[in-house]
Amino acid sequence: MNANTEPNWPEILSAVFTDPRFRWVGTYRLAGEVDGVRVGVVLASMNSSFVTYALNKGDFDRLAEAKRRGKLDVGFVVGARVEKSGKQTYQGSLDVDEVGERLKYEPTREGRLGPFFPLASSFFPLDDYAVF
């Protein structure tokens, strides 16, 4: 990749579940390196029986803090539809800082894995790689 070219993050993140540059570091967290850029990802998952995404607050805070401290160069929240089979499908992505601004005053709900942000199905903008 040309040093002056920004990676096409939506394209890269759309393959996060199969791309060998990423590894699982938690139930809903992935880390990787793309062309020398340290990347962190937190999933906002939508199970088949729900109409909203769930973004774990602890995982989100951890991602934001890792970026703030310089452990990561970039961080993203990826929307993922989770089928009953466990298969995950990319639905869109946003930069962790943008998500932080959007959620600054939003309440959390208590869930099985701790507090989470419920996100509307329209939270992630459609990009060329998201499944409609």
Buried (B, 14 or more C-beta within 10 A) or exposed (E): EEEEEEBEBBEBBBEBBEBEBBEEEBEBBBBBEBEEBBBBBBBBBBBEEEEBBBBBBBBBEBBBEBBEEEEBEBBBBBBBBBEEEEEBBBBBBBBBEEBBEBBEEEEBEEEEEEBBBBBEEEBBEEBEBBEE
